Amino acid sequence: MCYALVMSQPAPAFIYATETGNAETLARQAHERAVASGWIHASVVNISQLNPADLLAHPLVIFVVSTWGDGEPPSDATDFFYALEKSALDLSGLRYAILGLGDHDYSEFCGFARNLDARLAALGATPLLPREEADLDYEDTYNAWIERLLPLLESNSVTTS
Ligand SMILES: Cc1cc2nc3c(=O)[nH]c(=O)nc-3n(C[C@H](O)[C@H](O)[C@H](O)COP(=O)(O)O)c2cc1C
């Protein structure tokens, strides 16, 4: 049987939340890997450009998010997360993954990633794989995470013969 290289919709959306760019760098790397895997319609976007209702249009979402303050969202994610906390959206059609970036020296390690994960699950969304949390030296964790994630995206795709 012959399968087309290009995956059909829904393509994954990579959403990043960042203060100083680490999460954006990794989200863009992950997006490039997805595109190279055939997800030519995959997108990458800053969380500040979205509101929670936009998740209804993106049934497959990959979050790469850092934590600031003391377990708080980075400033670009404040409005989105505030709205998500207040929201009663039905996200039962959403599948998601989260890579959190943080620093183990903080008591609320990857606090925003944890709170985001909990809120998405409370609204009915389903994780593709357990949340991953990376310390300041995040490269090895990222590399292992993306290798686990990409096959899961494909198993959620519909290939065209
Ligand atoms: C002022 C400040 C506060 C931070 N607060 C936390 C925190 O509460 N929990 C955590 O895990 N990491 C914390 N971090 C670490 C950042 O999340 C980490 O450096 C991350 O890689 C930054 O990613 P970004 O460039 O995408 O924002 C903090 C860093 C700074 C400088």
The ligand as an SDF file (V2000), in Angstrom:
LIG
                    3D

 31 33  0  0  0  0  0  0  0  0999 V2000
   12.8120   35.9700   37.4960 C   0  0  0  0  0  0  0  0  0  0  0  0
   12.6700   34.5200   37.1080 C   0  0  0  0  0  0  0  0  0  0  0  0
   11.6440   33.7600   37.6630 C   0  0  0  0  0  0  0  0  0  0  0  0
   11.5240   32.3980   37.3520 C   0  0  0  0  0  0  0  0  0  0  0  0
   10.5500   31.6480   37.9910 N   0  0  0  0  0  0  0  0  0  0  0  0
   10.5010   30.3170   37.7630 C   0  0  0  0  0  0  0  0  0  0  0  0
    9.5830   29.4960   38.4930 C   0  0  0  0  0  0  0  0  0  0  0  0
    8.7960   29.9390   39.3340 O   0  0  0  0  0  0  0  0  0  0  0  0
    9.5690   28.1600   38.2250 N   0  0  0  0  0  0  0  0  0  0  0  0
   10.4220   27.5800   37.3120 C   0  0  0  0  0  0  0  0  0  0  0  0
   10.3870   26.3590   37.1410 O   0  0  0  0  0  0  0  0  0  0  0  0
   11.3100   28.3490   36.6110 N   0  0  0  0  0  0  0  0  0  0  0  0
   11.3730   29.6970   36.8110 C   0  0  0  0  0  0  0  0  0  0  0  0
   12.2670   30.4660   36.1140 N   0  0  0  0  0  0  0  0  0  0  0  0
   13.1340   29.8120   35.1040 C   0  0  0  0  0  0  0  0  0  0  0  0
   12.6170   29.9650   33.6560 C   0  0  0  0  0  0  0  0  0  0  0  0
   11.3810   29.3380   33.4740 O   0  0  0  0  0  0  0  0  0  0  0  0
   13.6480   29.3240   32.7090 C   0  0  0  0  0  0  0  0  0  0  0  0
   14.8150   30.1300   32.7010 O   0  0  0  0  0  0  0  0  0  0  0  0
   13.1310   29.1200   31.3080 C   0  0  0  0  0  0  0  0  0  0  0  0
   14.0810   28.4100   30.5310 O   0  0  0  0  0  0  0  0  0  0  0  0
   12.8400   30.4420   30.6200 C   0  0  0  0  0  0  0  0  0  0  0  0
   12.2640   30.1670   29.3590 O   0  0  0  0  0  0  0  0  0  0  0  0
   11.7670   31.3500   28.3790 P   0  0  0  0  0  0  0  0  0  0  0  0
   13.0000   32.0050   27.8270 O   0  0  0  0  0  0  0  0  0  0  0  0
   10.9910   30.6310   27.3230 O   0  0  0  0  0  0  0  0  0  0  0  0
   10.9050   32.2750   29.1670 O   0  0  0  0  0  0  0  0  0  0  0  0
   12.4040   31.8090   36.4150 C   0  0  0  0  0  0  0  0  0  0  0  0
   13.4220   32.5950   35.8360 C   0  0  0  0  0  0  0  0  0  0  0  0
   13.5580   33.9160   36.1770 C   0  0  0  0  0  0  0  0  0  0  0  0
   14.6870   34.7160   35.5720 C   0  0  0  0  0  0  0  0  0  0  0  0
  1  2  1  0
  2  3  1  0
  2 30  2  0
  3  4  2  0
  4  5  1  0
  4 28  1  0
  5  6  2  0
  6  7  1  0
  6 13  1  0
  7  8  2  0
  7  9  1  0
  9 10  1  0
 10 11  2  0
 10 12  1  0
 12 13  2  0
 13 14  1  0
 14 15  1  0
 14 28  1  0
 15 16  1  0
 16 17  1  0
 16 18  1  0
 18 19  1  0
 18 20  1  0
 20 21  1  0
 20 22  1  0
 22 23  1  0
 23 24  1  0
 24 25  2  0
 24 26  1  0
 24 27  1  0
 28 29  2  0
 29 30  1  0
 30 31  1  0
M  END
$$$$
